[in-house]
Amino acid sequence: MKDIILIENETKSFEEPMNAEMQKVLSHFEGELIKIRTGRAHTSLVEDIMVECYDGSPMPMKNLAAISAPESRLIVIQPWDTTTLPAIEKALKASEIGITPQVDGKLIRLRLPEMSTTRRDELAKILGRKLEDCKVGARNVRKDFNNLIRDAKKDKRISENFFNRLSDSLESITGKWIGKAEQLAEKKEAEIKSF
């Protein structure tokens, strides 16, 4: 972001990097949404859970095991090294997925229960927290770009008028990306309530 050069009356050099940063925030949010299960088994539910094994350093589960979803309510985790099985089981129990792992010799089965009203409410709360995190991320990007234009105005690299135009653009872009995040959250909430 430090390499952004503001040119008087040229908003594109400001808006493009800001949109790119906002896209990163939204992409992360989309990844988080995939992890909120809606009743169907999906490997993304567990693949990024950090597992402390070997020397105690955390590794994502996808680096330690083959993960599959052979049925709509079943996830199977088969560690490449069976000595990591207890560590994987511990990580699953500590995660917020809310499913008790069933260890079966050399693999772990996660049977997804039917969604209860209580669980749907819990997932809706998790969704709300993730949406708020996304909004905070977008606001942080806004703050960084606001500091950039404020400093440029203070150093007299841009005029007061252009600063005002960039400020308006800043609010407009932030609102647009937060709106996109809210739409994704609404869609996910509908999935949670309907499955």
N, C-alpha and C positions, 0 to 999 in steps of 0.2 A: 504494500500500500504506500510505502514511503516514496516509491518511484513514480507516483502519479504527478503529472505536471499539469497545473491548472492554467488554461489559456483563456484570457478574457473573452467573454461572450461565446465560448465553445463548451457546451455542457457534455458532449459525448465522451470526452476523455475522463470525465468525472463519473458519469452514469454507468458506463460499461464495467469498470472495475467494481463499482458498488453492486451492480446486478450479479456479477460473478461471485462476490462474497456472500450475497444473500442466497444464491443458488446452493452454495456449500452448506449453509445453515439448513435450507429446506431439504437437501439430499440426505443430510444426517437425520433429520426428522422422519423422512420417508423410511429410512433404515430402521429407526426405532419403532415405527408403526407396524412394520412387518413382524417384529418380535412380540407384539401384543396379539395373542392368539384369539381367534374368533370361534373356536370349536373344532377347527380342522387342524390336523397335525401338519407342521411345516418345520423343516430342519433349522430355519433361521431363529426359531424359538430358543434353541440351545447353543447354536454353533459359536456364538461370541461370548458365552459364559467363560469367565477366567477361572482356570484351574491351577492351583498351586501344587506342583509336583517336582520330582527330581530334587533340585537344590532349593526348592521353595519359591522359585521365580514363577510368576503367573504366566500362563499361556492360554490362548483361546482354545476352546474344546475342539474346534475344527482342525487344529494342528495336531491333536492327540488321538483322534478317532475317526472312523467312518460313521457318518450320521445319515440315517435314511428314515423315510416315512412310508413304510410299506402299506399301511392302512390309513383310513381317514382320521382315526383317533389313536394312532400308535407311532411313537418315535423310537427307533432302535439305535443305540450307540455302541459301537464295537471298537474298543481301544486297540491301537496297533501294538501297544505294549501293555500286557495284562496287569503289570505291577502298578499302573496308573489308575486302575479301576476304583480303589478306595478314594483316591483324591477326586476323581470325577464325580463319584457318588456324593462326596462331601460338598463339592461345589454346587451340584444340582439341588441338594437340600437347602443350602444357604441362599440360593437365588430366589428371585421373586416370582418364579413361574408357578409356584403353588402345587406342584405335582410330586408325589413321593416316588423316587426311582425304585424299580424292582431289579435287583442284581440277579442275573441268571448265568452263573458260571463265568463265561468270558465276555458277556455283554450286558447292557443295561436296557431295560424297557421302560418307557414312559407311556403309560396309558392315560390318555386325556379323558377326564370325566365329562359327563353331560354338564352343560353349563347351567348352574343354578342362578337364581335371581341375585343372590348375594355375590356370586362370582362375577356376574355381569356388572354389578355396581362397583366392585373392586376394580375391574378392568377399566370401567369408565373413569374412575378416579386416577388410575395410572395414566390413562390417555390424557386426562386434564393436566397432570404434572408434566408429561412429555411435551404437550402443546405449550405450556407456560415456559418450559426450558427453551423451546424453539423461539418463542417470542422474545425471550431475554437475549438469545443469540442474535436475533435480528436487531434488537435495540442496541446491542453492543457494537454491531457493525455500523449502525446509524451514528452512534457516539464517536466512533473512530473517524468516520468521514466528516462529522460535524467539527471535530477538533482540527482536522486537516484544513477545512475551509475557514474556520475561525482564525487559525494561525496565519493563513495566507492573507486574510483581511487585515490582521493586526500588523503584519510585515509589509502591508501596502502592495502585495503582489496582485491582488484583485480589488476591484472597486466595491463599494457598499452595495450598489445596484446588483452587480453580478453575484455577490455574496447572498443577497436576498433570493435571487433566482435559484442558486444552488441549494439554499435552505428549503425552498419550496419543493424542488426536485427530490431532495433528501426525504422529506416527509411523504411525498407521493410514492416513491419507490418502496419505502419502508411499509407503508400501508398496503401496497399491492402484494408484497411478499408475505406479510402477516395474514392477509386475506386468503392467499393460496394455502397457507398452513391451516387456517381455520376450516377451509373447504375439505382438505384431506382429513382433518380430525372429525368433521361431521360425517363424512363417508364411513370412516372407521367405526364411529359410534353406532351408526345405523347397522353395520355388519355385526357388531357385538350384540346389539339388541335383537337382531333377527335370526341369528343362527341357533 
